[in-house]
Amino acid sequence: MAKKIVTLQTHMRRKEAVKLRLAGLSYRQIGDRLGISHVAALNHVRAVLDELRSETAETAEQIRRIELERLDCATALAMRMIDRGELAGIDRLIKIQERRARLLGLDAAERVDVSTQEIPTVIIAEPVSPRLPDTKH
């Protein structure tokens, strides 16, 4: 995806819009302060957040790639152990494979039973005082 060229003025306005939003101002208030519409203020903040989201996703993917390369190296070492007849290599290989599956999201989601039990209803009655006989004849 091609990056859009942003003018210095737009960059500074976006920076200020985010600063004001973090201070708790509404988009309408930000627009009034910057001399732009509230929609433009919203778009400035969204643009900055989208850029941050994109950078974070790229960083996470880079870390994932590095971690997978490390697991590849560990797998090669475990395989050499297995080739030499060292049974501990099998245990290590299984742990490496489990880690790789978690990292790549390959494990199936665990099913959780959320059934409920019926709770018996308890009725609490107020004590009733005995009725007094009518004293009128």
GROMACS elastic network, one bead per residue, 0.5 to 0.9 nm:
[ bonds ]
;  ai    aj funct       b0    kb
    6     9     6  0.81898   500
    6    10     6  0.62442   500
    6    11     6  0.64166   500
    7    10     6  0.52143   500
    7    11     6  0.61963   500
    7    12     6  0.86579   500
    8    12     6  0.61233   500
    8    13     6  0.85232   500
    9    12     6  0.52062   500
    9    13     6  0.61260   500
    9    14     6  0.85986   500
   10    13     6  0.50045   500
   10    14     6  0.60610   500
   10    15     6  0.85271   500
   10    44     6  0.83371   500
   11    14     6  0.51727   500
   11    15     6  0.62131   500
   11    16     6  0.86925   500
   11    44     6  0.88070   500
   12    15     6  0.50394   500
   12    16     6  0.61896   500
   12    17     6  0.85632   500
   13    16     6  0.50957   500
   13    17     6  0.60425   500
   13    18     6  0.86585   500
   13    34     6  0.74376   500
   13    41     6  0.87844   500
   13    44     6  0.75479   500
   14    18     6  0.62368   500
   14    19     6  0.85582   500
   14    41     6  0.79012   500
   14    43     6  0.87217   500
   14    45     6  0.62870   500
   14    47     6  0.78624   500
   14    48     6  0.69325   500
   15    18     6  0.53276   500
   15    19     6  0.62544   500
   15    20     6  0.87533   500
   15    44     6  0.82329   500
   15    45     6  0.81276   500
   15    48     6  0.78533   500
   16    20     6  0.61404   500
   16    21     6  0.85208   500
   16    30     6  0.87791   500
   16    34     6  0.82904   500
   17    20     6  0.51687   500
   17    21     6  0.60997   500
   17    22     6  0.85949   500
   17    27     6  0.84720   500
   17    30     6  0.62689   500
   17    31     6  0.82197   500
   17    34     6  0.78051   500
   17    41     6  0.63258   500
   17    42     6  0.83110   500
   17    44     6  0.66020   500
   17    45     6  0.61359   500
   18    22     6  0.60760   500
   18    23     6  0.85218   500
   18    41     6  0.88318   500
   18    44     6  0.77017   500
   18    45     6  0.54334   500
   18    46     6  0.89526   500
   18    48     6  0.76346   500
   18    49     6  0.88528   500
   19    22     6  0.51905   500
   19    23     6  0.63313   500
   19    24     6  0.89654   500
   20    24     6  0.65946   500
   20    25     6  0.57635   500
   20    26     6  0.83914   500
   20    27     6  0.89220   500
   20    29     6  0.87634   500
   20    30     6  0.64118   500
   21    24     6  0.51329   500
   21    25     6  0.50930   500
   21    26     6  0.66684   500
   21    27     6  0.73504   500
   21    30     6  0.72527   500
   21    45     6  0.78231   500
   22    25     6  0.73873   500
   25    28     6  0.80016   500
   25    29     6  0.58424   500
   25    30     6  0.62423   500
   26    29     6  0.51358   500
   26    30     6  0.61929   500
   26    31     6  0.85671   500
   26    38     6  0.84481   500
   27    31     6  0.60221   500
   27    32     6  0.85564   500
   27    37     6  0.84325   500
   27    38     6  0.50013   500
   27    39     6  0.73757   500
   27    40     6  0.85782   500
   27    41     6  0.56974   500
   27    42     6  0.58552   500
   28    31     6  0.50610   500
   28    32     6  0.62358   500
   28    33     6  0.87138   500
   28    36     6  0.89775   500
   28    37     6  0.71259   500
   28    39     6  0.79969   500
   28    41     6  0.75723   500
   28    42     6  0.86888   500
   29    32     6  0.50607   500
   29    33     6  0.62207   500
   29    34     6  0.86452   500
   29    38     6  0.74979   500
   29    41     6  0.89708   500
   30    33     6  0.51348   500
   30    34     6  0.61336   500
   30    35     6  0.83131   500
   30    36     6  0.80834   500
   30    37     6  0.85250   500
   30    38     6  0.69228   500
   30    41     6  0.62048   500
   30    42     6  0.86833   500
   31    34     6  0.52020   500
   31    35     6  0.56565   500
   31    39     6  0.78588   500
   31    40     6  0.71697   500
   31    41     6  0.53499   500
   31    42     6  0.84920   500
   32    35     6  0.51477   500
   32    36     6  0.63589   500
   32    37     6  0.71961   500
   32    38     6  0.76048   500
   33    36     6  0.78617   500
   34    37     6  0.85783   500
   34    41     6  0.81796   500
   36    39     6  0.81670   500
   36    40     6  0.62009   500
   36    41     6  0.67645   500
   37    40     6  0.51635   500
   37    41     6  0.63515   500
   37    42     6  0.86896   500
   38    42     6  0.61555   500
   38    43     6  0.85867   500
   39    42     6  0.50210   500
   39    43     6  0.61578   500
   39    44     6  0.86339   500
   40    44     6  0.61205   500
   40    45     6  0.87059   500
   41    44     6  0.51337   500
   41    45     6  0.64063   500
   41    46     6  0.86291   500
   42    45     6  0.52956   500
   42    46     6  0.61115   500
   42    47     6  0.85859   500
   43    47     6  0.59896   500
   43    48     6  0.86887   500
   44    47     6  0.51881   500
   44    48     6  0.65294   500
   44    49     6  0.88059   500
   45    48     6  0.53137   500
   45    49     6  0.62621   500
   45    50     6  0.86109   500
   46    49     6  0.50165   500
   46    50     6  0.59179   500
   46    51     6  0.84651   500
   47    50     6  0.51388   500
   47    51     6  0.62076   500
   47    52     6  0.86972   500
   48    51     6  0.51368   500
   48    52     6  0.62750   500
   48    53     6  0.86320   500
   49    52     6  0.50552   500
   49    53     6  0.60583   500
   49    54     6  0.85480   500
   50    53     6  0.50052   500
   50    54     6  0.61201   500
   50    55     6  0.86316   500
   51    54     6  0.51205   500
   51    55     6  0.62285   500
   51    56     6  0.86030   500
   52    55     6  0.51189   500
   52    56     6  0.60779   500
   52    57     6  0.85649   500
   53    56     6  0.51410   500
   53    57     6  0.61623   500
   53    58     6  0.86531   500
   54    57     6  0.51487   500
   54    58     6  0.62297   500
   54    59     6  0.86534   500
   55    58     6  0.51147   500
   55    59     6  0.61717   500
   55    60     6  0.86358   500
   56    59     6  0.50788   500
   56    60     6  0.61429   500
   56    61     6  0.85959   500
   57    60     6  0.51112   500
   57    61     6  0.61754   500
   57    62     6  0.86482   500
   58    61     6  0.51195   500
   58    62     6  0.62237   500
   58    63     6  0.87225   500
   59    62     6  0.50640   500
   59    63     6  0.62598   500
   59    64     6  0.85912   500
   60    63     6  0.51430   500
   60    64     6  0.61261   500
   60    65     6  0.86291   500
   61    65     6  0.61412   500
   61    66     6  0.86646   500
   62    65     6  0.51008   500
   62    66     6  0.62814   500
   62    67     6  0.86259   500
   63    66     6  0.51076   500
   63    67     6  0.61084   500
   63    68     6  0.85928   500
   64    67     6  0.50875   500
   64    68     6  0.61674   500
   64    69     6  0.86946   500
   64   103     6  0.74295   500
   64   104     6  0.84970   500
   65    68     6  0.51241   500
   65    69     6  0.63261   500
   65    70     6  0.87829   500
   66    69     6  0.51136   500
   66    70     6  0.63683   500
   66    71     6  0.87249   500
   67    70     6  0.50820   500
   67    71     6  0.62560   500
   67    72     6  0.86564   500
   67   100     6  0.88073   500
   67   103     6  0.85632   500
   68    72     6  0.61529   500
   68    73     6  0.87524   500
   68   100     6  0.71053   500
   68   103     6  0.82535   500
   69    73     6  0.64338   500
   69    74     6  0.87218   500
   70    73     6  0.51491   500
   70    74     6  0.62469   500
   70    75     6  0.85565   500
   71    75     6  0.59576   500
   71    76     6  0.85804   500
   71    96     6  0.65128   500
   71    97     6  0.83676   500
   71    99     6  0.82796   500
   71   100     6  0.71342   500
   72    75     6  0.50219   500
   72    76     6  0.63079   500
   72    77     6  0.87964   500
   72    96     6  0.88202   500
   73    76     6  0.51624   500
   73    77     6  0.64229   500
   73    78     6  0.87449   500
   74    77     6  0.51235   500
   74    78     6  0.61777   500
   74    79     6  0.85958   500
   74    92     6  0.86395   500
   74    93     6  0.80810   500
   74    96     6  0.72833   500
   75    78     6  0.50559   500
   75    79     6  0.60796   500
   75    80     6  0.86457   500
   75    92     6  0.82846   500
   75    93     6  0.61323   500
   75    96     6  0.67129   500
   75    97     6  0.81794   500
   76    79     6  0.51014   500
   76    80     6  0.63190   500
   76    81     6  0.87856   500
   77    80     6  0.51471   500
   77    81     6  0.64141   500
   77    82     6  0.87918   500
   77    89     6  0.82024   500
   77    93     6  0.89008   500
   78    81     6  0.50566   500
   78    82     6  0.63081   500
   78    83     6  0.86744   500
   78    88     6  0.83924   500
   78    90     6  0.70664   500
   78    91     6  0.86909   500
   78    92     6  0.62344   500
   78    93     6  0.56052   500
   78    96     6  0.88253   500
   79    83     6  0.60970   500
   79    84     6  0.86314   500
   79    89     6  0.66983   500
   79    90     6  0.79252   500
   79    93     6  0.73194   500
   80    84     6  0.62665   500
   80    85     6  0.87153   500
   80    86     6  0.87200   500
   80    89     6  0.78520   500
   81    84     6  0.51729   500
   81    85     6  0.64848   500
   81    86     6  0.52364   500
   81    87     6  0.76047   500
   81    88     6  0.75459   500
   81    89     6  0.50107   500
   81    90     6  0.81037   500
   82    85     6  0.50060   500
   82    86     6  0.51898   500
   82    87     6  0.62689   500
   82    88     6  0.77078   500
   82    89     6  0.50834   500
   82    90     6  0.63212   500
   82    93     6  0.89128   500
   83    86     6  0.73831   500
   83    89     6  0.87411   500
   84    87     6  0.88718   500
   85    88     6  0.88962   500
   85    89     6  0.83059   500
   86    89     6  0.57446   500
   86    90     6  0.78614   500
   87    90     6  0.55505   500
   87    91     6  0.72362   500
   88    91     6  0.52732   500
   88    92     6  0.63824   500
   88    93     6  0.86747   500
   89    92     6  0.50467   500
   89    93     6  0.60092   500
   89    94     6  0.86111   500
   90    93     6  0.50423   500
   90    94     6  0.62340   500
   90    95     6  0.87398   500
   91    94     6  0.52509   500
   91    95     6  0.64412   500
   91    96     6  0.87776   500
   92    95     6  0.51550   500
   92    96     6  0.62064   500
   92    97     6  0.86263   500
   93    96     6  0.50492   500
   93    97     6  0.61240   500
   93    98     6  0.85887   500
   94    97     6  0.50720   500
   94    98     6  0.61516   500
   94    99     6  0.86575   500
   95    98     6  0.50611   500
   95    99     6  0.62357   500
   95   100     6  0.86426   500
   96    99     6  0.51395   500
   96   100     6  0.62014   500
   96   101     6  0.86633   500
   97   100     6  0.50226   500
   97   101     6  0.61395   500
   97   102     6  0.86553   500
   98   101     6  0.51359   500
   98   102     6  0.62924   500
   98   103     6  0.86393   500
   98   107     6  0.86440   500
   99   102     6  0.51632   500
   99   103     6  0.61092   500
   99   104     6  0.86148   500
  100   103     6  0.50537   500
  100   104     6  0.61367   500
  100   105     6  0.83866   500
  100   106     6  0.83102   500
  101   104     6  0.52350   500
  101   105     6  0.58358   500
  101   107     6  0.60019   500
  102   106     6  0.62357   500
  102   107     6  0.63247   500
  103   106     6  0.78319   500
  104   107     6  0.83803   500
  105   108     6  0.80334   500
  107   110     6  0.86465   500
  108   111     6  0.89344   500
  116   119     6  0.89722   500
  125   128     6  0.86258   500
  128   131     6  0.87462   500
  129   132     6  0.88235   500
  131   134     6  0.89293   500
  132   135     6  0.85608   500
  134   137     6  0.81014   500
